[in-house]
């Protein structure tokens, strides 16, 4: 987990339902904030690095 991470939990997984409440409580206690994915996905031009993280695209330099 890092700030900005998107974490997916499959609701059909065997132990996810009973573990999810403890996981969320732990993350909040560690200072993380649970937000809708729409607040994390960048709009407009962006790039994605080798780890899957989004970054705002560098403005094109026109000579």
C-alpha positions in Angstrom: 0.0 0.0 0.0 1.1 3.5 -0.9 -0.8 6.8 -1.0 -2.9 6.7 -4.2 -3.1 2.9 -4.3 -6.2 1.3 -5.7 -7.0 -1.9 -3.9 -9.4 -4.5 -5.3 -11.2 -7.0 -3.1 -13.2 -9.7 -4.8 -16.5 -10.1 -3.0 -16.7 -13.8 -3.9 -13.4 -14.6 -2.3 -13.6 -17.0 0.6 -12.5 -14.8 3.5 -12.9 -11.3 2.1 -16.2 -10.4 3.7 -15.1 -11.2 7.2 -11.6 -9.7 6.8 -12.6 -6.4 5.0 -13.8 -4.5 8.1 -10.5 -5.2 9.9 -8.5 -4.2 6.9 -10.3 -0.9 6.5 -10.0 -0.1 10.2 -6.2 -0.9 10.0 -5.7 1.3 6.9 -7.6 4.2 8.5 -5.6 3.9 11.7 -2.4 4.0 9.6 -3.6 7.4 8.2 -5.1 6.2 4.9 -8.4 7.6 3.7 -10.9 5.5 1.8 -12.2 7.4 -1.2 -14.2 6.6 -4.4 -12.0 5.6 -7.3 -13.3 8.6 -9.2 -11.2 10.8 -6.9 -8.0 8.8 -7.8 -8.2 8.5 -11.5 -6.6 11.4 -13.3 -8.7 13.1 -16.0 -7.1 14.6 -19.1 -3.6 13.7 -20.3 -1.6 11.3 -18.1 1.0 8.6 -18.3 1.2 5.3 -16.4 4.6 4.1 -15.2 5.8 0.5 -14.9 4.2 0.1 -11.5 0.8 1.1 -12.8 0.7 4.6 -11.1 -0.8 7.5 -13.0 1.1 10.8 -13.5 -0.1 14.0 -15.2 1.4 14.1 -18.7 4.4 16.4 -19.2 3.4 19.4 -21.4 4.7 19.0 -24.9 7.7 21.3 -25.7 7.2 22.9 -29.0 10.3 24.4 -30.5 
